[in-house]
Amino acid sequence: MYLLIESAVRGLLMVNGQFCGPVDAQGQAFPTGKDAEIYIQFFPLTENGQPLTIEMELEAGKIMKLEPQSRGYALVWPDDIIQLELHPDGAPQNEETETVSGTLLRYLTLHLAGDGRAEQMLMRPVSLPNYDAVVPLRFAPLRAPERFDDRAGLVRRLAPNVARVDAALAMTVPAGQGRRMIEQIEVMET
């Protein structure tokens, strides 16, 4: 397992009492066991930023505790990667917007919104698990079959500040005029 710690503001990071240097939006990655207690201290290098301490507890690779809930947000990605975003007091909050591109990402976004145009993108009906959001998935999980040519992440909220990203993989076929239709979707749970 890996823990990727990042923050929207630049600051100094300590993990379990060890100084780890500066961290920012690019983050720092740390190997971790599937069963671990992790204490993170973050000292923002901004005029109004307040120091932050986060407590995270892992059991069998699942996040059992992440506090304080209002200052630490985690996404559990495929291939045992936990992305932890730190939000210290006094740090500016910026809303990121993603451009929806890719056939599968577009379909899942429309499907989540209840837009009837989503079904027009399918060759045959599919059954999907419930999900709360859709995110781009840069890489397919290592254990994913190679026959899939499109991918996206299905976000499922596990706690107010913890979510899991499952990999949705699709096989698409040309539909003319530069469009593609989805032939098959498979969801790989994280």
C-alpha positions as CSV (number, residue, x, y, z in Angstrom):
1,M,0.0,0.0,0.0
2,Y,1.0,3.6,-0.6
3,L,-0.1,6.8,1.1
4,L,0.0,9.9,-1.1
5,I,-0.2,13.0,1.0
6,E,-0.9,16.3,-0.7
7,S,-2.0,19.8,0.2
8,A,-3.3,22.8,-1.8
9,V,-0.9,25.0,0.2
10,R,2.8,24.4,0.5
11,G,4.0,23.3,3.9
12,L,6.3,21.1,6.0
13,L,5.3,17.5,6.7
14,M,6.0,15.1,9.5
15,V,4.7,11.5,9.5
16,N,4.8,9.5,12.7
17,G,7.3,11.9,14.2
18,Q,9.7,11.8,11.3
19,F,10.4,15.0,9.3
20,C,9.6,14.4,5.7
21,G,10.2,17.8,4.1
22,P,8.0,20.1,2.1
23,V,4.7,19.0,0.5
24,D,2.3,20.7,-1.9
25,A,-0.3,19.7,-4.5
26,Q,2.2,17.4,-6.1
27,G,2.3,15.3,-2.9
28,Q,4.7,12.9,-1.3
29,A,4.2,9.1,-1.4
30,F,5.0,6.8,1.5
31,P,4.8,3.0,1.7
32,T,2.5,1.8,4.5
33,G,1.2,-1.5,5.9
34,K,-2.4,-2.6,5.6
35,D,-2.7,-2.4,9.4
36,A,-1.2,0.9,10.6
37,E,-1.7,3.9,12.9
38,I,-0.4,7.0,11.1
39,Y,-0.1,10.4,12.6
40,I,0.5,13.3,10.3
41,Q,1.6,16.8,11.2
42,F,1.5,19.6,8.6
43,F,2.8,23.1,9.0
44,P,1.6,25.5,6.3
45,L,4.1,28.0,4.9
46,T,1.4,30.6,4.6
47,E,0.8,33.7,6.7
48,N,-2.7,32.6,8.0
49,G,-2.3,28.8,7.9
50,Q,-2.6,26.9,11.2
51,P,-0.7,23.7,11.9
52,L,-2.7,20.5,11.4
53,T,-2.5,17.1,13.0
54,I,-4.3,14.1,11.3
55,E,-4.8,10.7,12.8
56,M,-5.4,7.8,10.3
57,E,-6.0,4.2,11.3
58,L,-5.9,1.3,8.7
59,E,-7.2,-2.2,9.2
60,A,-6.7,-4.7,6.4
61,G,-6.1,-1.8,4.0
62,K,-9.4,-0.1,4.9
63,I,-9.5,3.3,6.6
64,M,-11.1,2.8,9.9
65,K,-10.4,6.3,11.3
66,L,-9.5,9.6,9.7
67,E,-9.8,12.6,12.0
68,P,-10.4,15.5,12.2
69,Q,-13.0,14.9,9.5
70,S,-13.1,18.5,8.3
71,R,-9.4,18.7,7.6
72,G,-8.4,15.4,6.0
73,Y,-10.1,13.8,3.0
74,A,-9.1,10.4,1.6
75,L,-9.7,8.6,-1.7
76,V,-8.8,4.9,-1.9
77,W,-7.7,4.2,-5.5
78,P,-7.2,0.9,-7.2
79,D,-3.9,-0.9,-6.6
80,D,-3.8,0.0,-2.9
81,I,-3.1,3.7,-3.2
82,I,-4.6,6.1,-0.6
83,Q,-4.7,9.8,-1.6
84,L,-4.9,12.0,1.4
85,E,-5.7,15.7,0.9
86,L,-4.9,18.0,3.8
87,H,-7.0,21.1,4.4
88,P,-5.4,23.2,7.2
89,D,-7.4,26.1,8.8
90,G,-6.8,29.4,7.0
91,A,-5.9,27.7,3.7
92,P,-7.7,29.0,0.7
93,Q,-10.4,26.6,-0.7
94,N,-10.5,26.3,-4.4
95,E,-13.0,24.2,-6.3
96,E,-11.5,22.2,-9.1
97,T,-13.5,21.5,-12.3
98,E,-12.8,18.6,-14.5
99,T,-13.5,18.6,-18.2
100,V,-15.5,15.5,-19.1
101,S,-13.8,13.7,-21.9
102,G,-13.8,10.1,-23.0
103,T,-16.8,8.0,-23.9
104,L,-17.1,6.1,-20.6
105,L,-16.5,9.2,-18.4
106,R,-19.2,11.1,-20.4
107,Y,-21.6,8.1,-20.1
108,L,-21.1,7.7,-16.4
109,T,-21.5,11.5,-15.8
110,L,-24.8,11.6,-17.8
111,H,-26.0,8.4,-16.1
112,L,-25.4,9.8,-12.6
113,A,-27.3,13.0,-13.5
114,G,-30.2,10.9,-14.7
115,D,-29.8,12.2,-18.3
116,G,-31.7,10.0,-20.8
117,R,-29.0,10.6,-23.4
118,A,-26.7,8.3,-21.5
119,E,-28.6,5.2,-22.7
120,Q,-28.0,6.2,-26.3
121,M,-24.3,5.7,-25.8
122,L,-24.8,1.9,-25.0
123,M,-25.0,-1.0,-27.4
124,R,-27.0,-2.9,-24.8
125,P,-28.3,-2.2,-21.3
126,V,-25.8,-2.5,-18.4
127,S,-26.2,-2.8,-14.7
128,L,-24.0,-0.5,-12.6
129,P,-23.5,-0.3,-8.8
130,N,-24.6,2.9,-7.0
131,Y,-22.0,5.6,-7.1
132,D,-21.7,9.2,-5.8
133,A,-19.4,10.8,-8.4
134,V,-17.2,10.1,-11.4
135,V,-13.5,10.9,-11.8
136,P,-11.0,10.4,-14.6
137,L,-8.8,7.3,-14.0
138,R,-5.3,7.9,-15.4
139,F,-4.3,4.2,-15.4
140,A,-6.2,1.0,-15.4
141,P,-5.6,-1.2,-12.4
142,L,-2.6,-3.6,-12.8
143,R,-4.9,-6.6,-12.7
144,A,-7.3,-5.2,-15.4
145,P,-7.7,-7.3,-18.6
146,E,-6.2,-5.7,-21.6
147,R,-9.3,-5.9,-23.8
148,F,-10.7,-2.7,-22.3
149,D,-10.0,0.6,-24.1
150,D,-11.6,3.2,-21.9
151,R,-11.6,3.7,-18.1
152,A,-13.1,6.0,-15.4
153,G,-13.4,5.9,-11.6
154,L,-16.6,5.4,-9.8
155,V,-16.5,7.2,-6.4
156,R,-18.4,5.7,-3.5
157,R,-18.6,7.6,-0.2
158,L,-17.6,5.4,2.8
159,A,-17.6,8.2,5.4
160,P,-18.0,12.0,5.4
161,N,-14.3,12.3,4.6
162,V,-13.4,9.0,3.0
163,A,-14.4,7.6,-0.4
164,R,-13.4,4.6,-2.5
165,V,-12.7,4.8,-6.2
166,D,-13.6,1.7,-8.1
167,A,-12.3,1.2,-11.7
168,A,-15.0,1.1,-14.4
169,L,-13.6,-0.3,-17.6
170,A,-15.2,-0.3,-21.0
171,M,-14.9,-1.8,-24.4
172,T,-16.0,0.7,-27.1
173,V,-16.6,0.5,-30.8
174,P,-16.7,3.1,-33.5
175,A,-20.2,4.5,-34.2
176,G,-19.4,6.8,-37.1
177,Q,-18.6,10.6,-37.3
178,G,-15.9,10.2,-34.7
179,R,-18.3,8.9,-32.0
180,R,-17.9,5.7,-30.1
181,M,-20.5,3.4,-28.4
182,I,-20.0,1.3,-25.3
183,E,-20.2,-2.4,-25.9
184,Q,-19.4,-3.6,-22.4
185,I,-18.7,-2.2,-18.9
186,E,-16.9,-4.0,-16.1
187,V,-16.4,-2.6,-12.6
188,M,-13.4,-3.7,-10.6
189,E,-13.9,-3.0,-6.9
190,T,-11.0,-1.5,-4.9
